[in-house]
Amino acid sequence: MADAQALDEVVGFTSDLIRIDTTNRGGGDCRERPAAEYAAERLAGAGLEPMLLERTPGRTNVVARIEGTDPSADALLVHGHLDVVPARAEDWSVHPFSGEVRDGVVWGRGAVDMKNMDAMILAVVRAWARQGLRPRRDVVIAFTADEEASAEDGSGFLADRHAGLFEGCTEGVSESGAYTFHDGAGRQIYPIAAGERGTAWLRLSARGRAGHGSRVNRENAVTRLAAAIARIGAHEWPVRLTPTVRAALTELAALYGIETDLRDVDALVDKLGPAARLVEATLRNSANPTMLEAGYKINVIPGEAVAHVDGRYLPGGEEEFRATLDELTGPDVDWEFEHREVALQSPVDSPSFAAMRAAVEEFAPEGHVMPFCMPGGTDAKQFSRLGITGYGFSPLKLPEGFDYNALFHGVDERVPVEALHFGVRVLDRFLRTA
């Protein structure tokens, strides 16, 4: 069980990991090894035998297994990534890699995404070792590289090249779930992720006839691309309810005493107030233009123009997504996947989901636990190749006014000390009993 030392260690581990700069700038520009060695040392201190695994030098992953008390039970994967997105120090109130603990809050890049969860895992495992405790199921721990880019050096590499290390794992838990969402009316909601939209990062290219900027040109690549991008940006995607989102809407409607009318989902969501944020991004597929590249001189019409689009599709929605992009881009613009990963759907009536719900309710009895679908993605996508069902369960009890989701990849990322203490207690309870 989580003891006083575990509560101290989770704060220290979070701070220490933040101070290890593991910025992932994409294109292989990252080095997770120092953080991996830090985590491995603390796992070894708990009597485990962690393995350090690399596809590319410096892009290090850590895997260890804890034997459970019930050898007939399926194993559980608990994973967290070690890399973080970039941060500009001049934009922050504190240095993003200081790991400073001030006024009961740990500051720095990775405080919520997701070195806090890495620290919780380490603190729980070490508490078990001190007390001679073991979980019911085998627990496989994985700290991964490269989640903030393609995952090719991280969970993708582990799933493709080291599948044997995850033998027996049928379910996994990781980031972005079981945090406090305050609805502004006194309710505390704890959403647990039971699904993810698929990732569809696209490259669009338009070809045309290069020429002088002063002359009429009906085959202007920039014009063709701009028209396609405008159509994509303006497109209204239809509502497509997945089982997870349907369950989320049903539970929210019951919580607010609203009739569950799924014939007009937008009207239902409008009645949820701030809680609509928990479902609105996962009612539909989406495609957001994010980058444009064209030309090299103002009086030269270029022969090619390129754009990038961040697309996301719901479980079961990839075919519709592809067909819609074909229609929106038209005959003059080609598109292709630069990065694609599957959408995930996890059962909300499973014993593991019930165990997660019970663990949160034990330490936050005033809270309302519900399922939700993540609009983005995690390493659970890659581990799904091994038949592992993924959930988002990184518990934090947050004060009102603390905008958790805004801090992901945001400025002044931070996490309250009390939130980390809550997370250790809940994670310990779940992992021992699931």
Disulfide bonds with the S-S distance in Angstrom:
none
